[in-house]
Amino acid sequence: MNYRILEPDISSLLAETGLSSLCLKMIAASSLSEEQREELLDTVDDLSDSFAPCIEQACQAILEAKKAGQKIFIAGDYDADGICATAIMKDLLDHLGIANGYYIPNRIKEGYGLSAAKVKAAHARGYNVILTVDNGVRCHEAITCAHDLGMKVIVTDHHNAEEEIDADVLVLPELMEEKFAHLCGAGIALEISRRLIREDSRHTALAAIALLGDVMPLWKENRRIVRRGISALSRNALPPVTVLFRANERITEDSIRFQIVPRLNCVGRLSDRANVNTLVQYLLMKDPVKIDAYRLQLNRMNELRRSMSAQMVARAEELMGEDPIGIIYDPSFHEGICGLAAGKLARDYQRPFVVFARNGDMLKGSGRSIAGFDLYDFLRDAEGIEAYGGHAEALGISLKETDVEIFRASVRALVKQHPLPKTPAGMEAVKIEADDLSPEQIMELESMRPYPQELITRCILLDPEIVSVNTWPRITRAKVRNSRSGCDAVLFPQKGVSWIDQPRYLLGTPEINRWRDRISAQIMIEDIG
């Protein structure tokens, strides 16, 4: 068993909060600050208003364009955040009656960010203002080109800025109030939208999806946006998204991460097979017939993505060694799938990975980290890098193909100087008792959703008393005895582990099983031994 078992002392918290033992154990084991504990227990989801000068300047520039009868060109990005941000901004400008257009670049042919060529094309079509969403801080050439053509540039982005940005208006989370410090691109678009037209529940839902897709910290305003966005989706405020969930599926941050985000991302990833710009149109559709037709296409594209990803991960596993940070390249890899492969490897092997694919004479790679380790900051000084960007959990790197070994050797040297944590945060589990797994206690835990990464929700039950076991082709369900009505231990074959008789431990996450009008406690098994 390769887990660090946490047995927190909950005595002081018990008198302080009055919470059940399950919640207290999770909170105490997570080493949260007092402020974070208060946030977890706060069920308010009212959104805050930003009065930052940069938001005011962006809104003023948009209204000035409207007054002058100018056209605004929205420059988006091809991931879930960029797509949702583009949809929010497009819908906002339509609502305001401002002539507009948008474009998201082809990931493989054009790469990330606004280009000078696209600026020239927009100018030729009569656009007066460039408005970037989820990109822009590294588009120096494009901004200069726009200014040379007499265009105004509004940059809204959340990525790390390495140089001064010469935009007419610059909106970054770091320029906003502290509670907005970790907004994603669509989160910024939401703040601009709320300032100009107050709240549109569709925009809130899109921002929530984007925050989860970009794995942003679920604290402060992000937490409220996600909670409010999930509520909007549960009310079917955004039909093009709600039809993508499984029938009768409860909408949570997890179902969004695993059902919605991959479907939005797959179109941009497979830009050699689909046009990501059509996805913005889909998110704003209202016709049920058109929504259903596109949904079918999107599901087929997602199945293709899953198949390609599985093949790529299998090949990556053949190539990977024992390096603490895996650097993997194969000529057969698809550029758009690199991030998925890196993420799967990082989760399965609990160490960071960077996976590269060939693009001309360059290699373009995506890196994914593990909980508690800032991969972006760690790799930024590695040798051989031609282009670099991202954040702590996810990043993009470009290298010359001839420099891949230089990069790999440099990363190994960095690891020797600064070793990675021996026990990743993701390998911790909180020791609980069978009596902690009651419907009331799990529902109390679920009231703290969306769960931030810092909150440990993985638990371990030692020496469980198994009453019965039923196995079907797609699921194993065992009954665990406790002083109440018992709880179920649920194991799916795709977890890669098999049920064993008289297990010494069950490791997983507690959940509520909702079936018709009945609820029961269960633990979703991730490991067994």
N, C-alpha and C positions, 0 to 999 in steps of 0.2 A: 504494500500500500504506500504510494508515493504522495501522501498528503500530510500537511502539518495540521494536526488536530488542535483546535482552539477550545479551551474550557474557561470562558470568562467568568469573573465574579460579578454577579448581578445584584448583590445585596443592596448596594448604595442606590442603584437605579430603581429598584423595586419600590422603595419608599418615595422616591422623587417623582416617578411617572405613573405608577399604578398600572403599567402595561402587563400583559401576560408573559409567562416565562419564555415562550418562543421568540417574541419580538425583542425582549430584553437581551436574550442571548445573542441574537443577530446584531443588535445595536452595540452592545458591549464589546463583542469580538471585532467590530469594524473600526474601533479607535477613532470615532468621529468627534469633531469639535462640538462644543455646546450649541453653537449656532446651527450646525448641521443637524444635530438631534432635534432641535426646535423645528427646523424646516421639514424634517421627515414627518413630524406629528401635525404639521399645519396642513389642513385640507382645503384652504382657500385657493381658488384658481383664477381670481380676478387678475387681469393683465395690468402691468404698470405702463405708464406713459414715460417715454424718454424726452427730456427737454434739452438734450445735448445740442450744441450749436450745429454740429455736422448734420444731424437729422433735419433741423430747421432749414439749413442751407440747401439740402437736397430737395426738400419739399418746395422751397421758394423757386429753385431753378426749374422744377417741373411745371409749376404754375406760371412762371414767366414764359416758358415755351408754349404753354396753352394760350396765353394772352397774345403772344406774337404769331400764333398760327404755325408754329414750327413742328417738324416731325422728329420723333425720338426713336432712335435705334437701340434696341436692347441686345447687349452682347452677353450670352449665357455660357453655361458650362454643361458638360455631358454626364455628370453624375446626378444622383437623386437630389442633392442639394441644389445644384445649378439648374436642373430641370424645374424643380418646384419654385425656385426663386424667379426664374423666367416666367413661369405661369402666373405667379402673384403679380409681378410687375406689368405683364401684358394685360391682365384683367383690370388692374388698377388704372392704367392709361386708357383702356377702353371705357371704363366707367366715367373717367373724367372728360371723355370726348376728345382725347389727344390722338392725332394721327401717329401711328407707331408701327414698327415691325421688329422682328427679333431673329436672331440666328445663333445656333449652337454649333460649334465646329465639329467636323468629322475627327473623331479621336485618333484614328490611325493615319489619315492623310494630312490633316492640318495640325493636330496636336492641341495642347491646352492653351486657352487664353485668346484674347482679341489680337488679331494680326493687322499689320498696316494694310495688307491687301484687302481685307474685309472693310476697313475704314474707308478706303478709296471707293470700293463698290457701294457702300452706304451713301457716301457723298454724291456719287454719280446718280443715285436714285432720289436725291433731294432731301436727305436727312440732314438736320442741323445740329442735333444733339446726340452724343453717344452716352449710353447709360450701361455700365457693366454691372453684372450681378454674379457673385461668387468667383470673381476673377478681376484682374485689373492692376493689382499692386506690382506685377512684374511685366506689364505690357508697356514698357517705356517707349519703344519704337512706335507702337500704334498710337499712343497718346500724343507724341510729337507730331506724327503724321496728321492727326485730327486737328491739332492746333494750326499747323501749316495750311490746312484747308479752310481755316476759319470756323471750325466746329467747336462747340463746348463739350467738355468731357466730365461726366459724373461717375466716379468710381465708387462702387459699394462692394466690399470684399471683407473676408475675415482671415485670410492667410497672412503669414508672417511677411512683413515688408522689410527687405534687406537694404533698400535704397529709398531716397526721397521720391515721392510720387508727385509729378507735376500736373495733377488734375485740377480742374476749376473747382470741383467739389469732391472731397474725399470723406467717405463714411467707413469707419472701421470700429469694431467693438471697443478697441482700446481708447477711442476718442469719446466713448459714451460713458454713462454712469456705471459704477462698479457692478451693479446687478445685471447689466447687459454684457459683461466682459467676455462671455463665452458663446455669444450668438454665432450661428452659421450664416451663410449667404442668404438663405430664405428667411432667417430670423430678422436680418436687417431689412429685407424687403417688406416683411410684415410690419416692422416699426414705421416705415415710411407710409405704408398703406393705412395703418391705423391713425396716423397723424392727419392724413388727407381725407379719409372717408370713414373714420372710426372703424369698428371691428366688422370684418366679413368672416364668418365662420369657416368658409372654404379656405381663405388665406391662412387662418390659424391652423387648420388641419394640414395644409401643405407645409407650413413651417415646422409643425410637429414631426411630420414624416422626415423632413430634411435633417432636423436635429438628431433624430435617431439614426438616420442613414450615415451621417457624418460622425457618429459616436462622440457627440459633444457632451461635456459634463452636465448632468441633470440636477443642477442646483440653481437657486435664485430664479431669474426670469425664465430660463430654459425649462425648469421644472413646471412652472405654471403654463407655459405654452404647450408643452407635451400633454399635460393633464387636460387642459381645455380642448386641445386638438383631438384627443382621443374621445372626449365627450361629443365633439362635433361629428366625428366619424360614426360614433354609435347611434347618432340621430340621423344618419344617412345624409349629412350635409354635403357630401362630396361623392355622388353616385359612381363616377368613374373609378374611384378608389374602393369604395365599399363592395363593389361587385367582384373585386379581386380576392376578397377573403373567402375562406371555406364556408359552406353553409352552416349557419348557427354558431360560427366561431366567435368566441368572446374577443373583443378588440382590446388589446393591451400593447404595451411597448414591445413585447416579444413577438406578438403576431404581426405587428407592423414591420419589425426588423426582418422577420423570416418569410413573410408573405408578400409584402408590398415593396420594400426597398430593393430586393433582388430583381423584381420585375421591372422597376423603373431603371435600374442600373444596366440591365442586360441589353437594352436597345443602344445605349451609348457604347457599351463594351463591344458589341458586334456591329460596329459602324460600317463594316464591309458588307453587311447583309441587310441593314435597315437604316432608316433616317430618323435620328433622335428628335429632330424638330417636330415630327408628327406627334410625339408624345406630349408636347405642350398643348397642342390642339385637343388631344384626348382628355387631358386633365380638366379642361374647361368646357367639355361637351355637356349638353343637356338632353340630347335626343337619345332615348333608351335603345333604339335600334342601332344607331351608329356606335354607341358605347359598347353594346354586346359584340358587334362585329370586330371592333378593335381589340376588345378583351380576348377574344379567341386567338387573334394573331399574336397578342402579347404573351399569352400562355404558351403558344407553340415556340416562340422565340426563347422564352424562359427555359423550356424543356431542352432546347438545343444548347443553351448556355450551361445547364446542369450536366449534360452529357460531355460537353467539351471540357468542363472544369474537372470532372471525375477522371477523364483520361490524362489531363495535364498534371493533376495531383499524383496520380499513380506513377507517371514518368519522373516527376520531381522527387518522389520517395526513393526511386532507384538511384538518383544522382546525388542525394544529399549525404553529407558526412556527419561528423559529430561536432562541428563548429558551434559555439554558443549562439552565433548569429549566422543563420544559413544563407549563403549566396548561391543561387541556382540559375543556370541558363541552359537552354537547349534550343537549337534552331527551329524545332517543330512547335514551339510555344506560340500561342496567340496573344498579342499585346493586350487585348481587352480583358483577358482572363487572368492576367498576372496577379492582380490584387486579390481576386477570389482564392487563387491557389496559395498565395502567401498567407492569407487569413486562415484558411483551413489548416495549413501546416503549423502556423503559430498556435492555434487552438489545440491541435492534436498532440503536438510535441512540446508545448509550453516554452517556446523560445522564439525570438524574432526571426523573420525570414524576409529576404528580398528576392523576388523572382523576376527574371529578365526575358524579354523576347526581342527578336531582331526587327529593326525598322530601318531599311536601307543599310548604310554602313554604321549605324548607331544601334545601341541596345537601350531599350526603354523598359524600366523596371518599376515595380510597385513593392513597397515594404509594409509589413504589418507587424505590430508590436504585441507584447503581452501586458496584462494589467500591471500598472505601477512602474513601467519602464518607458522613458522618453526616447524613442528610437530616432526621432527627428534631430534632437539636440546631439545625440550620441554620434550619429553618422555624418553630421554636416561638415566636418573637417577631414573626412576620408579622402584619399588621393584618387585621382582619375575621374572625378565627377565633372560633367559638362553642364548639367542643369539639375536643379534640386528644388523641391518644394513640398509643402504639406504641414503636418502637425505631429504631436507626440505619438499618436496611435497609428497613423497612416501617412505614407509619403510616396513621392514619385522621384525617380532618379534616371538621368540619361548619361550614358557612357559611350565612348567609342568602343567598337567591338574588340579592338586590339588591346584595350585597357582593362578588360574584365578581371584578369589575374592581378593586375596592379591594385585594383579596388579590393579584391578579395584579400590580398596580403595586407593591405592597409587596415582593413576591418579587423583582421586577426591581431594585428599589432595593437589596435585600440582596445581590444578586449583584454589583452594581456596587461595593459596599463590600468584599465578600469573594468575589472571583472563584473559580470552580471550577477544579480542577486541569485543565491543558491536555491531559494524557494520562492518562485514567482507568486505574486499575490493571488493569482488564479488557481493555485494549488492548495489553498487553505480551505478547511471545512470546520464548521461549528458543531461540537458534540451536543446532541440533544437526547432526550428520553422519548420513549414511545408516547407517553402522556402529553408531550408537547404537540403532538400531531392530532389536534382536534379541529373540527370545522371552525369553531369560534376563534381559536388562536390563529389559524391560517388566514381567516378573513380579516382579522386585525392586522396581520402582516401585510396583506394585500392592500389595505387602506393606505399604506405608505407608498404605493406605486405613484409614479414610475420609479423603479429602483435605480438609484445612482450606482455607478461602478464601485464606489467605495463601500457600499453596503454589502456585506457578505451574506448571500442567501443560500449558498450551498451548505448542506448540513450532513452529518454522519450519525447513523444510528448503530451503536455497537451491540453485538449479541442479540439481535432481534428475535423475538419468539414468533415463529411462523405458524399460523393456524392452518392455512390451506394454500394451495397453489393451483392455478388454472392457466394452461398454456394453449394459445391459438397461434396460427401462422404469423399473425401480425402483432401479437401482444402477449406478454405474460403478466398476469395479475395475481399477486399474493396478498393474503390477509395477515397483517401484523397485529398481535394482541396488545391492547392497552386497557386501562381501567374504564374506558368509555366504550364505545361501540366498535373499537378497532379502527385501523386505517389500512388503505391499500398501498402496496408497493407495485408500481407500474414500470414495466421494462419493455422497450421497443427494440426489435432486432437491429435497426440501423445504428444503435448506440455502439455496436461492435463488441458487446459483452453478452454472455449467456447466463441464464439463471443457474445457480448451484444449490444443492441441498444443504440445509443448515448453515446458511451464510454467517460469517463472523461479523460482517458489517454491511450496511446498505448506505450508499452515498448518493445524494441527489438534492432536489429542490422541492419544498412543500408546495402543494397546490390544492385548490378546491375542485372537486369533480362535480360539475353541474349537469344533471341528467333529468330532463323534464322539470318537475317541481321539487326534486330532491337534491340535496348537497351532501357531500361526504369528503373526508380528508384523504389525501393521498400524497405519496412521495414519488416523484418522477426520477427513476433510477438512472444515474450516470455511470456508476461503477458498483461492483459487488465482489466480495471476497470472503 
